[in-house]
């Protein structure tokens, strides 16, 4: 069975969407290919994003801040806007992907505890998404 390809989008691709990418990769392992992109990419992942992921046992390796132009949007099974419905309006209307709309707090500029809360919220929602698609979650060690 082919892996489930998921794209997470937000504004700067520096906090929320890279967190979601790393969490989905960590939980889905071989059954999920996760990516992230931003509407206006910031150009770097902020250290608090990396710290929150590491605190929860996820590997932040390979994360980078990038925009839609560097992603083949047609190659995804699911695209999740972390901006709520407004984020979906930036996508071409002809995509065949399942579109999801999650309103996730932007932790940019907040303290480490906010980043951890956002990461835990994403973890909970991603677990639900994987379960909906019958993806076996692998435990984080």
C-alpha positions in Angstrom: 0.0 0.0 0.0 1.3 3.5 -0.9 2.1 5.9 1.9 -0.5 8.6 2.7 0.9 11.9 1.5 -0.1 14.8 3.8 0.7 18.5 3.4 0.3 20.9 6.3 0.1 24.6 5.5 0.3 27.8 7.6 1.5 31.3 7.0 5.3 31.3 7.7 6.1 27.6 7.7 8.2 28.3 10.8 6.2 26.9 13.7 2.8 25.1 13.3 3.2 23.4 9.9 6.8 22.1 10.5 5.6 20.8 13.9 2.8 19.0 12.2 5.1 17.6 9.6 7.5 16.2 12.1 4.7 14.8 14.3 3.0 13.1 11.4 6.3 11.6 10.2 7.0 10.3 13.7 3.6 8.8 14.3 3.0 7.4 10.8 6.6 6.3 10.1 6.5 4.2 6.9 2.8 4.7 6.2 2.9 8.5 6.0 4.8 11.0 3.9 4.4 14.4 5.5 5.5 17.8 4.2 4.8 21.4 5.1 4.7 24.8 3.4 3.8 28.4 4.0 1.9 31.1 2.2 4.7 33.5 3.0 7.5 31.4 4.3 9.7 32.9 7.0 12.8 31.1 5.7 13.8 29.3 8.9 12.4 27.1 11.6 12.4 29.0 15.0 14.3 27.3 17.8 11.2 27.0 20.0 9.6 24.8 17.4 12.6 22.4 17.5 12.6 22.5 21.3 8.9 21.6 21.5 9.3 18.7 19.1 12.3 17.3 20.9 10.5 17.7 24.3 7.8 15.4 23.0 10.2 12.9 21.4 9.9 13.9 17.7 12.8 14.3 15.3 13.0 17.8 13.9 15.7 16.8 11.4 15.2 17.8 7.8 12.6 20.5 8.5 12.9 23.7 6.4 10.7 26.7 5.9 9.4 26.8 2.3 6.6 28.1 0.2 4.0 26.5 -2.1 6.2 27.1 -5.2 8.7 24.4 -4.0 5.9 21.8 -3.5 4.0 19.8 -6.0 0.5 20.4 -4.6 -1.0 17.7 -6.9 0.9 15.0 -5.2 -0.9 15.0 -1.9 -3.8 12.9 -0.6 -4.6 15.3 2.2 -3.9 19.0 2.6 -4.5 20.4 6.1 -4.8 24.2 6.6 -3.7 25.1 10.1 -5.2 28.6 9.6 -8.7 27.4 9.5 -10.8 27.7 6.3 -9.0 30.9 5.2 -5.8 28.9 4.5 -7.6 26.7 2.0 -8.4 29.8 -0.2 -4.8 30.0 -1.1 -4.9 26.6 -2.9 -5.8 26.0 -6.5 -9.5 24.9 -6.8 -8.7 21.9 -8.9 -6.7 19.8 -6.4 -7.9 16.3 -6.0 -6.7 16.1 -2.4 -8.9 15.8 0.7 -8.9 19.3 2.3 -8.9 19.7 6.1 -9.3 22.9 8.0 -7.9 23.1 11.5 -7.7 26.4 13.5 -4.4 26.0 15.4 -3.0 28.8 17.5 0.1 30.5 16.1 2.8 30.3 18.8 5.2 32.6 17.0 6.8 34.9 19.6 5.2 33.1 22.6 7.0 31.3 25.4 8.0 27.6 25.3 4.9 26.4 27.1 2.7 27.8 24.3 4.8 25.9 21.7 4.4 22.7 23.8 0.6 23.2 24.0 0.4 23.8 20.2 2.5 20.7 19.6 0.3 18.6 21.8 -2.8 19.9 20.1 -1.3 19.0 16.7 -0.3 15.6 18.0 -3.9 14.9 19.2 -5.4 16.0 15.9 -2.9 14.1 13.8 -3.6 10.9 15.7 -7.2 11.3 14.9 -6.5 11.9 11.2 -4.2 8.8 11.0 -6.9 6.8 12.8 -9.5 8.0 10.3 -7.3 6.7 7.5 -6.5 3.4 9.4 -2.8 4.3 9.7 -1.2 2.4 12.5 0.4 4.8 14.9 3.9 3.8 16.1 4.8 4.7 19.6 7.4 7.4 20.2 10.3 6.0 22.3 
